[in-house]
Structure formats: C-alpha cells, structure tokens
Amino acid sequence: MLAPSYATPREKFTYLVFALYCTLVFLFLVGPILVIMPLSFSSEPWFTYPLPGLSLRWYEDFFFNERWREALYNSSIVAFFATLIATGLGTLAALGLSRGNVPFSGLILSILISPMIVPVVIVAVAMFFGFAAVGLNNTYLGLILAHAILGTPFVVITVTATLTGFDRSLTRAAASLGASPWTAFRTVTLPLIAPGVTSGALFAFVTSWDEVVVALFLASPDQRTLPRQMFSGIREQISPTITAAATFLVIFAALLMMTLELLRRRSERLRGTLA
Amino acid sequence: MAVAALEGDAGPGVDRTSLKTKLRRAERLNRARSFSLVAPLLLFVLAVFALPIGLMLVRSVENTEVRDSLPRTMVALESWDGTATPGEGVFAAFAEDLVQTQKDRTTALVGKRINYEVPGARSRFLKAGRLIDAGGGGPWKDKFLANDAEWGSVDFWAIMKRAGGVMTPYYLLTSLDLRQDATGAVSWNFADQSIFLEIFYRTIWISFMVTLATLILGYPVAHLLAILPPKHANMLMILVLLPFTTSILVRTTAWIVLLQSNGVLNDALLALNITTERVQLIFNRFGTVLAMTHIQLPFTILPIYSVMKSIPASHLRAARSLGAGPLTAFVSVYMPQTLPGVGAGCLLTFILSLGYYITPALVGGPQDQMVSYFVALYTNREMNWGQASALGAILLLITLVLYAVFNRLVGIDKVKLG
C-alpha cells in the first residue's frame, strides 16, 4: 500500500521494514499508557499481569478519599480561572497583533511566547521569590496567575493561526453597514475565530491541569492540586490509586483531544465555505 | 514635496496637508488601538513573569548579608590596607556589630555567607558570638585571637571586606566551578566543590541523547504520516497526539510501573526466559532518557511532519524517472528538503529537554539529575538562594540563546499545535 506501483521487490521489502519500524514506534508511544490502565482495575495492590482479580476499589479511593477529592476540586478551580484569564488576554493580544501595525510586534510576540520556552523551574523559583514579596505565595490567586501565564502562549499561537486565514473585509463590511466595533467583533469576528479560541483555551486548561512544578513551589497543602497529589504519591510509593487517577486523566485527555479534532474539522469546513 | 506641502499655508496646499495629517492621525489612532489590544497581556506577562525573573537575576549577584549585619566593621575595614592583621579599631567595631547580630539572631546567617568562601567560618562566627555573650570589654583583638587564631588571618579579612560589597560574582563563579582567592584572582575551584560544570555537561548530554533518540524514532513516523492518505494519517496522528495531551506525570507513572524491578517489563522478560534475573531498568540514565524521549517525541515529529507534508510527491518520482535509485532519490532529493523541519523539531526538543525537572527526579538516579533539580534543591533544601538564582540565570541564558536561534531559523509564529 505504501510502496509506489513501480517499486522493485527489494524496495517493497524495504517499505515493509519501514512500516514495521513505524508500528513499533507507535507502540512505544501509546503502549505505556495502555499498559497501566487495566492495572487500575486490579483487586490487589501490586502491578502484575495477569490481573489477580477485578475491582473498583482504587476508583472508590480516588473519588471518595478526602485528599484526592480536595485535589480534584483545587485543580478544577485553578484551571478554570487560569484558562479564563489566559484565553481573554491571549485572544485580545492575538487580535491586536494580527492587525499588522503594532510596533515591535516581533519582539512583543517573542516575549508573549517565552513562558512556553523558559524552563519551568526558573518560572517557579522566580515567582516563589517574587510572590513572597507581595504575599501571593500559598494563595489560590498566586497559583491562578502563574498558571494563566503558562497558558497564554498556547492561546496566542492558536488564535493567531486562525486569524491568518481571516478575511479582513468582513469586519470592514460590518462597519460599513453600521455595526459598532464591538457588535462587529461579537457577531462577525468571534464566531469565525471561535474554533481557534476554544482550542487555545483547551491547551491553556490542560497546561494548568497538568502543571506540577509551579504548584510545588507556590501552593500550600491547602491548594494541593491533582498533579501535586500524584507527585507526592509517586515519590513515596506508587499505590494503585495513582493508576486510577492516571486512567481518569487519560480518558479526560482523550475527550479533550476529540473536542479539538471536531473543532479542527469545523474550522476547516468554515474556511472551505469562505474561500 | 512633503516639505513644500507642510510649509504652504495657503492655496491648494492646505487641503493636501490636512488630508495627509488626517491620514497620519488616523493611522496613529489605528496603531494605538491595535496596541491597546496587546497591552493588557504584555503588561500581565511583564509584571507576573518577566519582573520576577529579572529579580531572580539580580539575586544571583546580590550581596546583602554582610553589609546589613556588620556595617561598623565594613566602615572600619575601609581604611585597612590589607597587608597585616587589622588593628584594634576593626575588632572593636566587629565586636559592636556582633552584639547587634546576637540580639537579632543573624550571626549564623553572616557566618553562613562567609562560610561559602572560607570553609569553617560559620562555626568560628558562632564561637565569637558566644564570646560576645560572655560579656566583658576590650581590648577585643587579643580576645578574638585567643578565641580562634584564624581571626588573625589577613586573607580572611580580605575576603570579609570583599563580602561587604554591594554585588558579588561569587555565586556565578561557583556555578562555573571557579573561585576567587583573597587577592581577587580567579582560578578553578577546589575539586570537592567543583560539581556544577559536570551538571551542565550532563544536562546538555542528556538533552542531546533525547533529541537524537526522538529524531531516529520520529523521522520515519513523520514520513509515514506525510505519505499516507489523509484518512489513515489522521487516525495515526491521534496516536501521536494522545500522549502529547496526556499528563507528564501519568506518562512518568506508566514508565515506573513498566520498568521497575518487579514491574511489568521485568516480569515479561523473566517469563519469556530472556533474562534470568531482574534487570535494573529505572532510576538510572537509561530510564531517564527513555521516559524523556517518550515525552518529547511528538514535539520532534510534528514540525518534521508539517515540512514533509509540503514536499510534493512528484519530486521523488522525477528523481526516479531520471535514473536515481530509491536510496539516492531519498537521500539527495527528499532529505535535504526536510532539513528545516528536522532543525525546528530537534531544536525545540533540545530547548525543552534542557529544563526537565520532574521526569529525571522521578525516574532518574542521583547521577541523572539535571540543572533544574539543583535550582530547586538550592532553593528548598540548602536555602542558598544566591546559588539557586545563579544556576537559574545560566540555564536561562543558554535557553534564551537557543530560543533566539530558533526564532531566527524557524520563527516562533510558525509553530503550530495539533
């Protein structure tokens, strides 16, 4: 199937080896994740195949244990507000930059993207010192602001990408028909860039939802997030509850992925009708 | 002409001027409007992100302990020529300062700061503190010398004087395994304190191995994704992206469960009689590079894939029809065109690998910890914030230089997600 029709037998064999190699790489990519999921349903607290028996006890622990439940709650709160801030500010900035007349836009863009590049430990330590001076350590607000910073580059990138295919005459047409800038934005621009904004928001959400290093430095036990709870669990002794938490997170990520894919298709469709 | 138009204040020139001014004003307004959209995020990033990092950089040369705690001693040392043990004046001022530091409980802090440069100084300061607490008056010089003969050392006082400066290169020099002796000359640090260059080499070496591994694993996969019909390619793309959106902690957990000595992989190796005893696969370099490669693989694949996608299939066919063998066609026609993608993917993975902390901390041994680990260690455990900041500053510098190269070669605005 891969080899072109004019391929010699030796070339066909090469393609076979190539396909086999790629299969192994795909196995390497998803294998580890697939292997731990069934272990979370094991009835015994050790990690062996075949499973000694099936049970939901680790999920019971995950969903009803006070510490895990609190962690889930904290993660949701922090990720929600961090996403809100990152998406709002990031979308505005992308809209401004895409108008093409901002001075020093190259430099500004590099600064806005840099939270994605700077090693996260440096961000965490710098904020740990900086936030201590203004009393933001060990508060929800501090953690939310830090996670919002880490999420903004993704929003800027995705919204900017959507805006490159955006036809500017549409907003001009809206303005010439009497719409105020706000109305034009709300009824013309926003619906068209919505897929980009949403996928940026999802990336920002995942960033906060998975973030552990900043949480280790800035959060007190009161703001213990899900990754932080997992981190201390892995450090001490991996209990099967962690595999249950991991499975929960994988399914969560898969659902987000599917949403992203649907958005991508929708965006392609929209662009198809515009072109 | 523009000058003429601006100067003319009568006749048809007036209209042209006002039109031009109007246009310029409208453009300026428009620019201001665009900028006002960008400004909130820019201010947010500058205040919450760039400012703290800037303060951290300042902290890497900051030197407040001695200046704040021993002000009188520093004044007295100003006139000291550095050739012989300071006189009674310096020791009296020092005794006066120590009375205050004993009251503020900062003697140990000053001692700790001097101890970085003069091993053993901390206990000497604590002993001097007890001497002060014992009471009695001067003359102090003989009392200090009787308490510990090292108080008579000229080199010691030279270092004290230097430690009272506004800034110190000490932390940055130590991060590069360098030291300054009493005269200020810079040389290599003592062997037992020279740990940092090795850590930087190790960080770069691990990042390089991870980058190479992702390239070897990722290049063929990117090629496969690029030549398959979109329907199949999208399906396989999900396999690349699913790990991409799965938490790093989840993937690290998976590797621990798989690789630990009573883990799944060792069970399988034993059951299949491939090995006779359990193999150490984790908490070493192998486990670290493996887990990091797994996490970074999508970052390398995606940029290569997007470049390969833009190479027309006809190029290979043309090369073949002109007589090139399959290998020649691939190596001399296809591969050179994929280089921008290879550069982008590898550089991205290398930059991101430099900053790894969580994965080596969980699946590596003591010999696999990277710079980030030591930044965290010196912040949390050693409480040596100057050292943490200096290590962070050097790591940041390396990262930003590579980021600038990436920006020049690829353009950060070309980065696509998913």
Chai-1 contact restraints between the chains, C-beta under 6 A:
chainA,res_idxA,chainB,res_idxB,connection_type,confidence,min_distance_angstrom,max_distance_angstrom,comment,restraint_id
A,E11,B,P326,contact,1.0,0.0,6.0,A-B,restraint_1
A,Y21,B,P220,contact,1.0,0.0,6.0,A-B,restraint_2
A,C22,B,P220,contact,1.0,0.0,6.0,A-B,restraint_3
A,C22,B,V221,contact,1.0,0.0,6.0,A-B,restraint_4
A,C22,B,L224,contact,1.0,0.0,6.0,A-B,restraint_5
A,V25,B,L217,contact,1.0,0.0,6.0,A-B,restraint_6
A,V25,B,V221,contact,1.0,0.0,6.0,A-B,restraint_7
A,F26,B,L239,contact,1.0,0.0,6.0,A-B,restraint_8
A,L29,B,L239,contact,1.0,0.0,6.0,A-B,restraint_9
A,L29,B,P243,contact,1.0,0.0,6.0,A-B,restraint_10
A,V30,B,L239,contact,1.0,0.0,6.0,A-B,restraint_11
A,P32,B,A254,contact,1.0,0.0,6.0,A-B,restraint_12
A,P32,B,W255,contact,1.0,0.0,6.0,A-B,restraint_13
A,P32,B,L258,contact,1.0,0.0,6.0,A-B,restraint_14
A,I33,B,A254,contact,1.0,0.0,6.0,A-B,restraint_15
A,V35,B,V264,contact,1.0,0.0,6.0,A-B,restraint_16
A,I36,B,A254,contact,1.0,0.0,6.0,A-B,restraint_17
A,I36,B,V257,contact,1.0,0.0,6.0,A-B,restraint_18
A,F47,B,V257,contact,1.0,0.0,6.0,A-B,restraint_19
A,L89,B,P40,contact,1.0,0.0,6.0,A-B,restraint_20
A,L89,B,L41,contact,1.0,0.0,6.0,A-B,restraint_21
A,L89,B,F44,contact,1.0,0.0,6.0,A-B,restraint_22
A,L92,B,L37,contact,1.0,0.0,6.0,A-B,restraint_23
A,A93,B,V38,contact,1.0,0.0,6.0,A-B,restraint_24
A,A93,B,L41,contact,1.0,0.0,6.0,A-B,restraint_25
A,L95,B,L37,contact,1.0,0.0,6.0,A-B,restraint_26
A,G96,B,S34,contact,1.0,0.0,6.0,A-B,restraint_27
A,G96,B,L37,contact,1.0,0.0,6.0,A-B,restraint_28
A,G96,B,V38,contact,1.0,0.0,6.0,A-B,restraint_29
A,L97,B,V38,contact,1.0,0.0,6.0,A-B,restraint_30
A,R99,B,S34,contact,1.0,0.0,6.0,A-B,restraint_31
A,N101,B,R31,contact,1.0,0.0,6.0,A-B,restraint_32
A,N101,B,S34,contact,1.0,0.0,6.0,A-B,restraint_33
A,V102,B,S34,contact,1.0,0.0,6.0,A-B,restraint_34
A,V102,B,F35,contact,1.0,0.0,6.0,A-B,restraint_35
A,V102,B,V38,contact,1.0,0.0,6.0,A-B,restraint_36
A,I113,B,I412,contact,1.0,0.0,6.0,A-B,restraint_37
A,P115,B,F49,contact,1.0,0.0,6.0,A-B,restraint_38
A,I117,B,Y403,contact,1.0,0.0,6.0,A-B,restraint_39
A,P119,B,G355,contact,1.0,0.0,6.0,A-B,restraint_40
A,P119,B,S372,contact,1.0,0.0,6.0,A-B,restraint_41
A,P119,B,L395,contact,1.0,0.0,6.0,A-B,restraint_42
A,V121,B,Y357,contact,1.0,0.0,6.0,A-B,restraint_43
A,V121,B,S372,contact,1.0,0.0,6.0,A-B,restraint_44
A,V121,B,V375,contact,1.0,0.0,6.0,A-B,restraint_45
A,V121,B,A376,contact,1.0,0.0,6.0,A-B,restraint_46
A,I122,B,G392,contact,1.0,0.0,6.0,A-B,restraint_47
A,I122,B,L396,contact,1.0,0.0,6.0,A-B,restraint_48
A,V125,B,V375,contact,1.0,0.0,6.0,A-B,restraint_49
A,V125,B,T379,contact,1.0,0.0,6.0,A-B,restraint_50
A,V125,B,G392,contact,1.0,0.0,6.0,A-B,restraint_51
A,A126,B,P52,contact,1.0,0.0,6.0,A-B,restraint_52
A,A126,B,I53,contact,1.0,0.0,6.0,A-B,restraint_53
A,A126,B,M56,contact,1.0,0.0,6.0,A-B,restraint_54
A,M127,B,P52,contact,1.0,0.0,6.0,A-B,restraint_55
A,G130,B,P52,contact,1.0,0.0,6.0,A-B,restraint_56
A,G130,B,L55,contact,1.0,0.0,6.0,A-B,restraint_57
A,L145,B,V48,contact,1.0,0.0,6.0,A-B,restraint_58
A,I149,B,V48,contact,1.0,0.0,6.0,A-B,restraint_59
A,I149,B,F49,contact,1.0,0.0,6.0,A-B,restraint_60
A,I157,B,L417,contact,1.0,0.0,6.0,A-B,restraint_61
A,V206,B,T245,contact,1.0,0.0,6.0,A-B,restraint_62
A,D210,B,S247,contact,1.0,0.0,6.0,A-B,restraint_63
A,V212,B,I358,contact,1.0,0.0,6.0,A-B,restraint_64
A,V213,B,Y357,contact,1.0,0.0,6.0,A-B,restraint_65
A,P227,B,L249,contact,1.0,0.0,6.0,A-B,restraint_66
A,M230,B,L249,contact,1.0,0.0,6.0,A-B,restraint_67
A,I234,B,T253,contact,1.0,0.0,6.0,A-B,restraint_68
A,I234,B,L362,contact,1.0,0.0,6.0,A-B,restraint_69
A,I242,B,T253,contact,1.0,0.0,6.0,A-B,restraint_70
A,A246,B,V250,contact,1.0,0.0,6.0,A-B,restraint_71
A,A246,B,T253,contact,1.0,0.0,6.0,A-B,restraint_72
A,L249,B,S247,contact,1.0,0.0,6.0,A-B,restraint_73
A,L249,B,V250,contact,1.0,0.0,6.0,A-B,restraint_74
A,V250,B,T246,contact,1.0,0.0,6.0,A-B,restraint_75
A,A253,B,T245,contact,1.0,0.0,6.0,A-B,restraint_76
A,A253,B,T246,contact,1.0,0.0,6.0,A-B,restraint_77
A,M257,B,T245,contact,1.0,0.0,6.0,A-B,restraint_78
A,L260,B,G418,contact,1.0,0.0,6.0,A-B,restraint_79
